[in-house]
Amino acid sequence: MRRKVGVPRQVRRYSAIYGLAALALAAYGVPRLPKLQHGLAGTFSALWLLLLALYMAANLYFLLGADRERARQLEEASYQRMERDERQTRVRLRARG
């Protein structure tokens, strides 16, 4: 019997809210960052932009439901393993019989 696999609506809602918060943070913070130059200030700007991009990408991942497809694939793999183990058990029982 298969169970329903999916991302709960609540997770998608939170992801949308956090994504909008990240956009607001970007709109506020990016103009105030120092220029991307060699040195400590440029390194800070690059790391801040990288962290913001990762944060927004993670929220988009959950918002678009990519996790749902991964969960489906993992469930199919577990069913295939279970069927394979079941077949091996039957063969062992017949051999002993």
All heavy atoms as an XYZ file, in Angstrom:
785
protein
N       0.840     -1.163      0.000
C       0.000      0.000      0.000
C       0.899      1.245      0.000
O       1.834      1.341      0.777
C      -0.883     -0.014      1.243
C      -1.639      1.259      1.360
S      -2.894      1.444      2.638
C      -2.510      0.414      3.942
N       0.574      2.159     -0.875
C       1.367      3.380     -0.973
C       0.751      4.467     -0.105
O      -0.445      4.592     -0.004
C       1.422      3.864     -2.415
C       2.265      2.980     -3.263
C       2.435      3.604     -4.618
N       3.371      2.782     -5.356
C       4.523      3.234     -5.791
N       4.856      4.471     -5.631
N       5.338      2.442     -6.432
N       1.629      5.258      0.466
C       1.151      6.385      1.248
C       1.339      7.658      0.437
O       2.108      7.692     -0.516
C       1.910      6.478      2.561
C       3.384      6.701      2.393
C       4.074      6.752      3.745
N       5.486      6.814      3.581
C       6.174      7.930      3.363
N       5.549      9.076      3.272
N       7.480      7.915      3.219
N       0.639      8.701      0.817
C       0.761      9.966      0.107
C       2.089     10.599      0.464
O       2.485     10.647      1.631
C      -0.371     10.913      0.486
C      -1.697     10.512     -0.082
C      -2.726     11.571      0.218
C      -4.048     11.201     -0.406
N      -5.070     12.211     -0.139
N       2.778     11.076     -0.564
C       4.061     11.730     -0.364
C       3.931     13.143     -0.887
O       3.448     13.360     -1.984
C       5.183     10.992     -1.123
C       6.486     11.735     -0.994
C       5.312      9.584     -0.612
N       4.356     14.078     -0.116
C       4.298     15.455     -0.577
C       4.777     16.404      0.494
O       4.975     16.029      1.640
N       4.932     17.630      0.086
C       5.332     18.674      1.009
C       4.057     19.274      1.590
O       3.164     19.672      0.842
C       6.151     19.754      0.277
C       6.542     20.867      1.216
C       7.375     19.145     -0.366
N       3.937     19.305      2.902
C       2.735     19.890      3.492
C       2.568     21.354      3.071
O       3.544     22.063      2.831
C       2.981     19.788      4.998
C       4.041     18.774      5.162
C       4.847     18.787      3.905
N       1.331     21.786      2.989
C       1.060     23.169      2.577
C       1.704     24.162      3.532
O       2.123     25.242      3.129
C      -0.438     23.414      2.531
C      -1.125     22.687      1.433
C      -2.616     23.014      1.448
N      -3.335     22.101      0.596
C      -3.753     22.407     -0.615
N      -3.486     23.587     -1.106
N      -4.413     21.534     -1.332
N       1.786     23.794      4.781
C       2.355     24.688      5.769
C       3.822     24.977      5.457
O       4.268     26.114      5.574
C       2.223     24.049      7.146
C       2.514     24.969      8.293
C       2.258     24.276      9.607
O       2.376     23.066      9.696
N       1.908     25.034     10.614
N       4.568     23.972      5.016
C       5.973     24.162      4.684
C       6.101     25.084      3.472
O       6.950     25.962      3.440
C       6.652     22.803      4.409
C       8.050     22.981      3.868
C       6.682     21.969      5.669
N       5.223     24.903      2.505
C       5.258     25.764      1.322
C       4.910     27.201      1.694
O       5.489     28.148      1.176
C       4.316     25.236      0.259
C       4.784     23.885     -0.277
C       3.887     23.400     -1.332
N       4.363     23.963     -2.599
C       3.787     23.762     -3.759
N       2.708     23.035     -3.834
N       4.280     24.292     -4.841
N       3.956     27.377      2.602
C       3.575     28.730      3.021
C       4.738     29.409      3.736
O       5.063     30.567      3.462
C       2.354     28.663      3.936
C       1.817     30.033      4.310
C       0.601     29.971      5.218
N      -0.339     28.954      4.806
C      -0.889     28.084      5.654
N      -0.585     28.099      6.923
N      -1.746     27.189      5.221
N       5.357     28.690      4.665
C       6.503     29.262      5.371
C       7.640     29.570      4.406
O       8.318     30.587      4.548
C       6.996     28.318      6.460
C       6.095     28.246      7.669
C       5.971     27.064      8.370
C       5.381     29.341      8.104
C       5.154     26.979      9.484
C       4.563     29.271      9.207
C       4.452     28.093      9.895
O       3.643     28.027     10.989
N       7.833     28.715      3.450
C       8.885     28.936      2.472
C       8.623     30.212      1.671
O       9.544     30.977      1.387
C       8.994     27.736      1.544
O       9.994     27.946      0.598
N       7.375     30.449      1.303
C       7.027     31.668      0.571
C       7.249     32.907      1.439
O       7.798     33.918      0.972
C       5.579     31.599      0.106
N       6.874     32.817      2.698
C       7.050     33.958      3.604
C       8.536     34.248      3.800
O       8.979     35.406      3.735
C       6.355     33.684      4.951
C       4.839     33.681      4.753
C       6.750     34.713      6.001
C       4.059     33.172      5.945
N       9.326     33.203      4.020
C      10.759     33.398      4.231
C      11.442     33.885      2.955
O      12.407     34.647      3.006
C      11.412     32.114      4.723
C      10.931     31.662      6.086
C      10.937     30.323      6.430
C      10.454     32.570      7.026
C      10.494     29.905      7.674
C      10.006     32.159      8.262
C      10.032     30.823      8.582
O       9.588     30.413      9.816
N      10.959     33.442      1.801
C      11.505     33.923      0.535
C      11.244     35.406      0.342
O      12.123     36.154     -0.115
N      10.037     35.860      0.699
C       9.740     37.296      0.622
C      10.586     38.085      1.616
O      11.032     39.201      1.316
C       8.257     37.533      0.870
C       7.319     37.054     -0.240
C       5.864     37.209      0.193
C       7.591     37.813     -1.521
N      10.824     37.515      2.780
C      11.698     38.179      3.753
C      13.123     38.290      3.209
O      13.791     39.315      3.404
C      11.693     37.414      5.070
N      13.578     37.268      2.502
C      14.917     37.311      1.908
C      14.989     38.383      0.820
O      16.002     39.083      0.693
C      15.281     35.954      1.332
N      13.923     38.513      0.040
C      13.900     39.563     -0.977
C      13.932     40.952     -0.335
O      14.617     41.859     -0.829
C      12.665     39.422     -1.861
C      12.720     38.330     -2.910
C      11.380     38.231     -3.638
C      13.831     38.609     -3.898
N      13.199     41.112      0.756
C      13.214     42.395      1.459
C      14.608     42.687      2.021
O      15.103     43.818      1.933
C      12.181     42.387      2.572
N      15.233     41.663      2.574
C      16.590     41.819      3.089
C      17.558     42.189      1.972
O      18.433     43.043      2.147
C      17.038     40.522      3.772
C      18.422     40.518      4.392
C      18.478     41.472      5.563
C      18.785     39.118      4.826
N      17.390     41.567      0.812
C      18.247     41.875     -0.325
C      18.029     43.306     -0.803
O      18.992     44.026     -1.095
C      17.987     40.894     -1.459
N      16.767     43.724     -0.877
C      16.474     45.086     -1.324
C      17.048     46.124     -0.364
O      17.486     47.201     -0.779
C      14.967     45.272     -1.463
N      17.067     45.802      0.911
C      17.604     46.729      1.899
C      19.133     46.667      1.981
O      19.793     47.685      2.075
C      17.003     46.415      3.278
C      17.517     47.294      4.379
C      17.028     48.587      4.549
C      18.492     46.843      5.265
C      17.498     49.406      5.557
C      18.964     47.646      6.274
C      18.467     48.934      6.417
O      18.937     49.737      7.409
N      19.683     45.457      1.943
C      21.099     45.295      2.247
C      22.047     45.421      1.075
O      23.173     45.905      1.235
N      21.657     44.989     -0.108
C      22.584     44.978     -1.243
C      23.084     46.377     -1.603
O      24.287     46.558     -1.839
C      21.952     44.249     -2.457
C      22.784     44.442     -3.712
C      21.801     42.771     -2.147
N      22.237     47.403     -1.635
C      22.781     48.735     -1.955
C      23.757     49.266     -0.912
O      24.596     50.124     -1.216
C      21.538     49.628     -2.017
C      20.404     48.717     -2.238
C      20.775     47.431     -1.586
N      23.686     48.768      0.305
C      24.556     49.255      1.376
C      25.862     48.470      1.508
O      26.708     48.822      2.325
C      23.794     49.202      2.692
C      22.690     50.235      2.757
C      21.764     49.986      3.925
N      20.784     51.023      4.090
C      19.731     51.213      3.318
N      19.525     50.426      2.284
N      18.873     52.190      3.554
N      26.024     47.428      0.717
C      27.251     46.627      0.794
C      28.426     47.388      0.196
O      28.261     48.145     -0.763
C      27.082     45.311      0.031
C      26.233     44.245      0.697
C      26.065     43.060     -0.238
C      26.845     43.802      2.001
N      29.627     47.156      0.737
C      30.816     47.757      0.127
C      31.070     47.156     -1.259
O      30.589     46.070     -1.584
C      31.954     47.385      1.084
C      31.342     46.745      2.258
C      29.927     46.424      1.945
N      31.850     47.848     -2.058
C      32.160     47.369     -3.410
C      32.945     46.067     -3.341
O      33.681     45.815     -2.392
C      32.972     48.409     -4.173
C      32.191     49.654     -4.478
C      33.035     50.626     -5.261
C      32.230     51.880     -5.554
N      33.031     52.874     -6.255
N      32.779     45.248     -4.372
C      33.510     43.982     -4.447
C      34.945     44.263     -4.897
O      35.238     44.351     -6.087
C      32.826     43.020     -5.410
C      31.498     42.435     -4.948
C      30.835     41.649     -6.058
C      31.707     41.551     -3.741
N      35.820     44.424     -3.949
C      37.237     44.682     -4.205
C      38.055     43.716     -3.356
O      37.527     43.038     -2.479
C      37.596     46.112     -3.821
C      36.842     47.168     -4.587
C      37.137     48.559     -4.037
O      37.716     48.698     -2.977
N      36.712     49.568     -4.775
N      39.344     43.680     -3.615
C      40.218     42.854     -2.783
C      40.258     43.446     -1.387
O      40.254     44.654     -1.195
C      41.637     42.809     -3.364
C      41.714     42.051     -4.644
N      41.575     40.694     -4.699
C      41.902     42.460     -5.916
C      41.684     40.286     -5.942
N      41.879     41.350     -6.718
N      40.265     42.584     -0.417
C      40.337     43.041      0.959
C      39.185     42.507      1.781
O      38.338     41.728      1.326
N      39.140     42.958      3.015
C      38.161     42.473      3.968
C      36.731     42.884      3.597
O      35.802     42.091      3.683
C      38.513     42.982      5.369
C      37.747     42.376      6.526
C      37.942     40.877      6.571
C      38.195     43.010      7.820
N      36.554     44.120      3.150
C      35.215     44.606      2.811
C      34.646     43.859      1.609
O      33.468     43.482      1.595
C      35.257     46.105      2.530
N      35.467     43.625      0.605
C      35.009     42.894     -0.574
C      34.696     41.440     -0.257
O      33.736     40.868     -0.783
N      35.499     40.838      0.622
C      35.246     39.459      1.036
C      33.928     39.359      1.796
O      33.137     38.437      1.575
C      36.404     38.958      1.923
O      37.626     39.099      1.203
C      36.208     37.505      2.311
N      33.680     40.328      2.661
C      32.417     40.354      3.392
C      31.237     40.460      2.426
O      30.246     39.746      2.559
C      32.383     41.525      4.381
C      31.047     41.726      5.012
C      30.617     40.906      6.042
C      30.186     42.729      4.563
C      29.376     41.071      6.621
C      28.941     42.907      5.133
C      28.536     42.082      6.160
N      31.346     41.329      1.443
C      30.263     41.502      0.466
C      30.015     40.221     -0.317
O      28.862     39.822     -0.516
C      30.596     42.632     -0.510
O      30.670     43.853      0.163
N      31.083     39.570     -0.748
C      30.934     38.342     -1.524
C      30.294     37.239     -0.686
O      29.394     36.537     -1.154
C      32.297     37.890     -2.045
N      30.736     37.090      0.549
C      30.156     36.062      1.417
C      28.700     36.366      1.761
O      27.867     35.463      1.821
C      30.985     35.918      2.695
C      32.363     35.282      2.509
C      33.140     35.299      3.815
C      32.234     33.877      1.980
N      28.380     37.626      1.960
C      27.009     38.010      2.268
C      26.096     37.696      1.081
O      24.998     37.153      1.258
C      26.960     39.504      2.597
C      25.706     39.933      3.285
C      25.469     39.935      4.620
C      24.512     40.409      2.666
N      24.203     40.390      4.867
C      23.590     40.696      3.686
C      24.131     40.635      1.356
C      22.314     41.177      3.431
C      22.858     41.116      1.097
C      21.972     41.385      2.128
N      26.539     38.011     -0.122
C      25.751     37.712     -1.319
C      25.610     36.206     -1.525
O      24.540     35.726     -1.927
C      26.385     38.368     -2.544
C      26.279     39.893     -2.600
C      27.128     40.436     -3.749
C      24.836     40.329     -2.724
N      26.665     35.447     -1.259
C      26.609     33.991     -1.384
C      25.612     33.399     -0.390
O      24.796     32.547     -0.754
C      27.999     33.385     -1.170
C      28.071     31.864     -1.221
C      27.776     31.380     -2.635
C      29.440     31.394     -0.774
N      25.649     33.862      0.837
C      24.713     33.380      1.853
C      23.275     33.731      1.477
O      22.366     32.898      1.615
C      25.067     33.972      3.217
C      24.232     33.478      4.385
C      24.505     32.009      4.641
C      24.535     34.289      5.622
N      23.058     34.927      0.969
C      21.717     35.327      0.542
C      21.235     34.461     -0.616
O      20.079     34.029     -0.632
C      21.721     36.803      0.132
C      20.384     37.364     -0.337
C      19.388     37.401      0.811
C      20.576     38.739     -0.931
N      22.113     34.161     -1.562
C      21.731     33.316     -2.699
C      21.381     31.900     -2.239
O      20.405     31.313     -2.712
C      22.860     33.279     -3.718
N      22.163     31.340     -1.323
C      21.861     30.005     -0.799
C      20.532     29.983     -0.047
O      19.749     29.040     -0.172
C      22.985     29.529      0.124
C      24.278     29.110     -0.558
C      25.351     28.827      0.479
C      24.050     27.896     -1.421
N      20.281     31.009      0.711
C      19.028     31.113      1.475
C      17.831     31.180      0.532
O      16.829     30.490      0.731
C      19.101     32.350      2.367
C      17.911     32.538      3.263
C      17.713     31.719      4.361
C      16.984     33.542      3.006
C      16.625     31.889      5.188
C      15.892     33.717      3.832
C      15.720     32.895      4.916
O      14.634     33.061      5.723
N      17.939     31.984     -0.498
C      16.838     32.111     -1.457
C      16.661     30.816     -2.261
O      15.535     30.403     -2.550
C      17.073     33.298     -2.373
C      16.978     34.626     -1.634
S      17.354     36.025     -2.649
C      15.816     36.220     -3.511
N      17.762     30.155     -2.605
C      17.672     28.899     -3.356
C      17.003     27.804     -2.516
O      16.198     27.030     -3.040
C      19.065     28.453     -3.794
N      17.317     27.748     -1.240
C      16.694     26.739     -0.374
C      15.187     26.979     -0.261
O      14.394     26.032     -0.292
C      17.337     26.771      1.008
N      14.792     28.223     -0.159
C      13.362     28.518     -0.082
C      12.660     28.208     -1.397
O      11.539     27.705     -1.396
C      13.142     29.974      0.314
C      13.355     30.176      1.788
O      12.771     29.481      2.602
N      14.223     31.099      2.129
N      13.293     28.484     -2.518
C      12.706     28.140     -3.809
C      12.584     26.632     -3.976
O      11.622     26.143     -4.563
C      13.538     28.718     -4.950
C      13.279     30.180     -5.285
C      14.250     30.647     -6.347
C      11.855     30.384     -5.732
N      13.549     25.900     -3.469
C      13.534     24.438     -3.550
C      12.265     23.880     -2.913
O      11.575     23.044     -3.484
C      14.785     23.900     -2.857
C      14.897     22.395     -2.820
C      15.371     21.704     -3.920
C      14.550     21.680     -1.686
C      15.498     20.332     -3.891
C      14.675     20.306     -1.653
C      15.147     19.635     -2.754
O      15.257     18.276     -2.713
N      11.945     24.353     -1.718
C      10.751     23.872     -1.033
C       9.482     24.480     -1.626
O       8.446     23.827     -1.666
C      10.824     24.179      0.460
C      11.709     23.232      1.196
C      12.966     23.611      1.596
C      11.275     21.954      1.468
C      13.784     22.727      2.268
C      12.096     21.058      2.137
C      13.350     21.451      2.532
N       9.546     25.731     -2.069
C       8.363     26.378     -2.624
C       7.903     25.707     -3.908
O       6.708     25.513     -4.126
C       8.651     27.860     -2.881
C       7.489     28.710     -3.351
C       6.426     28.784     -2.267
C       7.965     30.101     -3.704
N       8.844     25.306     -4.744
C       8.495     24.683     -6.016
C       8.199     23.192     -5.883
O       7.764     22.558     -6.838
C       9.616     24.896     -7.034
C       9.882     26.365     -7.395
C      11.056     26.479     -8.332
C       8.646     27.003     -7.983
N       8.457     22.618     -4.724
C       8.086     21.229     -4.486
C       9.087     20.227     -5.026
O       8.723     19.090     -5.310
N      10.331     20.599     -5.175
C      11.340     19.662     -5.650
C      11.549     18.546     -4.635
O      11.905     17.430     -4.999
C      12.652     20.381     -5.923
N      11.293     18.834     -3.383
C      11.449     17.825     -2.329
C      10.421     16.712     -2.494
O      10.667     15.569     -2.146
C      11.297     18.500     -0.966
C      11.793     17.621      0.150
O      12.858     17.003     -0.034
O      11.128     17.547      1.187
N       9.271     17.033     -3.056
C       8.229     16.040     -3.278
C       8.714     14.962     -4.253
O       8.492     13.774     -4.039
C       7.002     16.746     -3.847
C       5.769     15.930     -3.841
C       4.570     16.704     -4.353
N       4.746     18.144     -4.235
C       4.087     19.025     -4.958
N       3.226     18.642     -5.844
N       4.280     20.309     -4.797
N       9.378     15.372     -5.325
C       9.884     14.409     -6.310
C      10.956     13.517     -5.684
O      10.981     12.316     -5.900
C      10.453     15.154     -7.513
C      11.066     14.268     -8.566
C      10.059     13.367     -9.258
O       8.863     13.683     -9.246
O      10.479     12.327     -9.796
N      11.829     14.100     -4.879
C      12.871     13.313     -4.217
C      12.256     12.298     -3.250
O      12.682     11.144     -3.199
C      13.823     14.235     -3.481
C      14.921     13.490     -2.755
C      16.069     14.405     -2.429
N      17.014     13.806     -1.557
C      17.922     12.900     -1.910
N      17.963     12.495     -3.150
N      18.773     12.415     -1.037
N      11.245     12.699     -2.523
C      10.579     11.783     -1.595
C       9.931     10.633     -2.355
O       9.968      9.483     -1.910
C       9.544     12.534     -0.770
N       9.341     10.925     -3.514
C       8.724      9.878     -4.326
C       9.772      8.884     -4.810
O       9.571      7.671     -4.762
C       7.991     10.485     -5.519
C       7.195      9.471     -6.314
C       6.638     10.063     -7.588
N       7.668     10.494     -8.507
C       8.405      9.675     -9.282
N       8.232      8.378     -9.223
N       9.332     10.149    -10.086
N      10.915      9.389     -5.261
C      11.986      8.505     -5.724
C      12.508      7.632     -4.601
O      12.764      6.440     -4.788
C      13.117      9.322     -6.328
C      12.776      9.953     -7.653
C      13.889     10.857     -8.150
O      14.822     11.168     -7.413
N      13.786     11.294     -9.394
N      12.684      8.205     -3.418
C      13.165      7.425     -2.278
C      12.159      6.353     -1.883
O      12.527      5.234     -1.530
C      13.453      8.343     -1.092
C      14.671      9.247     -1.230
C      14.735     10.230     -0.075
C      15.938      8.418     -1.305
N      10.870      6.681     -1.957
C       9.852      5.698     -1.614
C       9.834      4.556     -2.623
O       9.734      3.387     -2.241
C       8.480      6.360     -1.560
C       7.418      5.413     -1.065
C       6.070      6.086     -0.940
O       5.954      7.264     -1.300
O       5.147      5.411     -0.484
N       9.962      4.881     -3.906
C      10.004      3.829     -4.922
C      11.211      2.921     -4.719
O      11.116      1.694     -4.854
C      10.040      4.431     -6.318
C       8.702      4.929     -6.797
C       8.772      5.477     -8.206
O       9.833      5.343     -8.863
O       7.771      6.040     -8.660
N      12.350      3.506     -4.370
C      13.546      2.705     -4.135
C      13.351      1.778     -2.937
O      13.781      0.622     -2.966
C      14.750      3.614     -3.911
N      12.684      2.258     -1.895
C      12.464      1.406     -0.725
C      11.516      0.259     -1.067
O      11.697     -0.857     -0.600
C      11.930      2.224      0.446
O      10.611      2.636      0.206
N      10.493      0.522     -1.897
C       9.592     -0.549     -2.318
C      10.332     -1.587     -3.154
O      10.111     -2.792     -3.011
C       8.403      0.000     -3.116
C       7.308      0.537     -2.234
C       6.913      1.858     -2.331
C       6.659     -0.274     -1.313
C       5.912      2.367     -1.537
C       5.663      0.219     -0.511
C       5.293      1.545     -0.622
O       4.304      2.039      0.175
N      11.213     -1.144     -4.034
C      11.975     -2.081     -4.856
C      12.889     -2.934     -3.992
O      13.014     -4.142     -4.203
C      12.782     -1.323     -5.898
C      11.922     -0.725     -6.994
C      12.714      0.167     -7.923
O      13.892      0.425     -7.693
N      12.076      0.651     -8.980
N      13.526     -2.325     -2.998
C      14.382     -3.096     -2.077
C      13.555     -4.107     -1.303
O      13.960     -5.249     -1.126
C      15.079     -2.154     -1.101
C      16.447     -1.720     -1.521
C      17.131     -1.042     -0.364
N      16.250     -0.050      0.229
C      16.402      1.269      0.147
N      17.418      1.761     -0.467
N      15.550      2.094      0.687
N      12.375     -3.689     -0.856
C      11.517     -4.580     -0.085
C      11.072     -5.771     -0.940
O      11.101     -6.910     -0.479
C      10.287     -3.812      0.419
C       9.436     -4.575      1.408
S       8.157     -3.559      2.165
C       7.290     -2.924      0.763
N      10.703     -5.511     -2.194
C      10.303     -6.598     -3.085
C      11.474     -7.537     -3.368
O      11.310     -8.755     -3.408
C       9.756     -6.028     -4.391
C       8.399     -5.380     -4.255
C       7.951     -4.718     -5.542
O       8.718     -4.751     -6.531
O       6.841     -4.160     -5.557
N      12.655     -6.982     -3.567
C      13.838     -7.799     -3.824
C      14.150     -8.690     -2.617
O      14.417     -9.891     -2.759
C      15.033     -6.902     -4.146
C      16.272     -7.682     -4.560
C      17.459     -6.776     -4.818
N      17.846     -6.108     -3.584
C      18.046     -4.800     -3.470
N      17.888     -4.014     -4.498
N      18.389     -4.268     -2.319
N      14.080     -8.126     -1.427
C      14.326     -8.910     -0.214
C      13.269    -10.001     -0.034
O      13.571    -11.110      0.398
C      14.348     -8.007      1.016
C      15.535     -7.060      1.025
O      16.493     -7.304      0.252
O      15.494     -6.076      1.782
N      12.037     -9.665     -0.393
C      10.956    -10.634     -0.285
C      11.178    -11.812     -1.235
O      10.978    -12.970     -0.872
C       9.625     -9.933     -0.609
C       8.402    -10.664     -0.141
C       7.175     -9.823     -0.382
O       6.971     -8.865      0.392
O       6.439    -10.122     -1.342
N      11.630    -11.520     -2.456
C      11.908    -12.586     -3.427
C      13.053    -13.473     -2.947
O      13.010    -14.689     -3.074
C      12.240    -11.994     -4.791
C      11.003    -11.667     -5.602
C      11.388    -11.214     -6.989
N      11.322     -9.752     -6.952
C      12.176     -8.926     -7.504
N      13.186     -9.377     -8.185
N      12.037     -7.643     -7.405
N      14.084    -12.867     -2.368
C      15.217    -13.650     -1.875
C      14.780    -14.558     -0.728
O      15.240    -15.687     -0.610
C      16.342    -12.730     -1.418
C      17.064    -12.058     -2.562
C      18.108    -11.072     -2.066
O      18.213    -10.796     -0.879
N      18.876    -10.534     -2.992
N      13.890    -14.082      0.118
C      13.399    -14.894      1.225
C      12.621    -16.094      0.712
O      12.775    -17.204      1.210
C      12.501    -14.045      2.153
O      13.243    -12.905      2.560
C      12.067    -14.836      3.366
N      11.806    -15.887     -0.320
C      11.046    -16.993     -0.897
C      11.964    -18.051     -1.483
O      11.738    -19.241     -1.328
C      10.120    -16.478     -1.997
C       8.927    -15.751     -1.488
C       8.014    -15.390     -2.635
N       7.208    -14.242     -2.277
C       6.701    -13.402     -3.130
N       6.919    -13.553     -4.425
N       5.974    -12.393     -2.727
N      13.019    -17.614     -2.151
C      13.971    -18.564     -2.743
C      14.651    -19.369     -1.644
O      14.813    -20.578     -1.756
C      15.020    -17.819     -3.611
C      16.145    -18.742     -4.014
C      14.351    -17.206     -4.827
N      15.018    -18.751     -0.552
C      15.658    -19.459      0.552
C      14.706    -20.499      1.153
O      15.117    -21.584      1.509
C      16.097    -18.470      1.636
C      17.282    -17.652      1.237
C      17.684    -16.752      2.360
N      18.609    -15.729      1.860
C      18.693    -14.512      2.351
N      17.933    -14.142      3.348
N      19.549    -13.665      1.841
N      13.436    -20.135      1.300
C      12.471    -21.063      1.873
C      12.289    -22.280      0.963
O      12.176    -23.399      1.436
C      11.132    -20.363      2.115
C      11.108    -19.349      3.241
C       9.774    -18.638      3.296
C      11.418    -20.003      4.566
N      12.240    -22.058     -0.327
C      12.082    -23.179     -1.265
C      13.306    -24.071     -1.239
O      13.194    -25.291     -1.321
C      11.873    -22.647     -2.683
C      10.523    -22.051     -2.897
C      10.371    -21.592     -4.320
N       9.209    -20.751     -4.472
C       9.009    -19.929     -5.458
N       9.914    -19.824     -6.422
N       7.919    -19.216     -5.527
N      14.470    -23.511     -1.126
C      15.699    -24.301     -1.128
C      15.782    -25.190      0.121
O      16.271    -26.299      0.063
C      16.908    -23.400     -1.201
N      15.275    -24.696      1.214
C      15.319    -25.488      2.439
C      14.266    -26.594      2.441
O      14.438    -27.600      3.055
C      15.094    -24.586      3.660
C      16.240    -23.673      3.929
C      15.967    -22.847      5.152
N      16.985    -21.832      5.308
C      16.901    -20.834      6.145
N      15.830    -20.701      6.910
N      17.881    -19.970      6.250
N      13.143    -26.329      1.767
C      11.970    -27.173      1.791
C      12.156    -28.580      1.395
O      11.846    -29.557      1.912
